[in-house]
Amino acid sequence: MTFGKTAQAIVFTAVAGIGAGLFSGYTLANQPRMQSALSHLQAAENELQAADNDKGGHRKNALDLTQRAIAQVRKGMSYDRKN
């Protein structure tokens, strides 16, 4: 049985996706506290985005700080993976 180029591409993509998923799971498992913090910050970001705008600028400021914290957690996780 021979595979056409399309079938080979599909199989390769599926295998690559599974491999990336397994590696991603390993990476996250290596940093459970950072992953947990990231999840909580993302939930906070979603809540702040859904909140009413009339908070005297405090909601906007909290959203900005939360987004900056998300970026820092991601940078920390990336740094840890490289070192």
C-alpha positions in Angstrom: 0.0 0.0 0.0 1.4 3.4 -0.9 0.5 6.7 0.5 0.0 9.8 -1.7 1.7 13.0 -0.9 -1.4 14.4 0.7 -1.8 11.3 3.0 1.9 11.6 3.9 1.5 15.2 4.8 -1.6 14.5 6.9 0.3 11.7 8.8 3.4 13.9 9.3 1.2 16.7 10.6 -0.6 14.4 13.0 2.6 12.9 14.3 4.2 16.4 14.7 1.1 17.6 16.5 1.1 14.7 18.9 4.8 15.2 19.5 4.4 18.9 20.2 1.5 18.2 22.5 3.5 15.7 24.5 6.4 18.0 24.7 4.1 20.9 25.7 2.6 18.7 28.4 6.1 17.8 29.7 7.1 21.5 29.7 4.0 22.5 31.6 4.3 19.7 34.0 7.9 20.9 34.8 6.5 24.2 35.9 3.2 23.5 37.6 3.2 26.7 39.8 4.0 29.0 36.9 1.4 27.3 34.7 -1.1 27.7 37.5 -0.2 31.4 38.0 -0.6 31.9 34.2 -4.0 30.3 34.2 -5.2 32.5 37.1 -3.9 35.6 35.5 -5.6 34.8 32.2 -8.8 34.3 34.1 -8.4 37.6 35.8 -7.7 39.2 32.5 -10.9 37.8 31.0 -12.9 39.1 34.1 -11.4 42.5 33.9 -12.2 42.8 30.2 -15.8 41.8 30.8 -16.2 44.3 33.7 -18.0 47.6 33.3 -15.7 50.4 32.0 -16.7 53.0 34.7 -14.2 52.4 37.4 -12.4 55.6 37.5 -9.5 54.2 35.4 -8.7 51.5 37.9 -10.1 48.6 35.8 -8.0 49.7 32.8 -4.9 50.0 35.1 -5.6 46.6 36.6 -6.0 45.1 33.1 -2.7 46.6 32.0 -0.9 45.3 35.1 -2.4 41.8 34.6 -1.3 41.7 31.0 2.2 42.7 32.0 2.2 40.0 34.7 1.1 37.4 32.1 4.0 38.5 29.8 6.4 38.2 32.7 5.2 34.7 33.7 5.6 33.6 30.1 9.1 35.1 29.9 10.0 33.3 33.2 8.8 30.0 31.9 10.7 30.5 28.6 13.8 31.4 30.5 13.5 28.3 32.7 13.2 26.1 29.7 16.4 27.5 28.1 18.5 27.4 31.2 
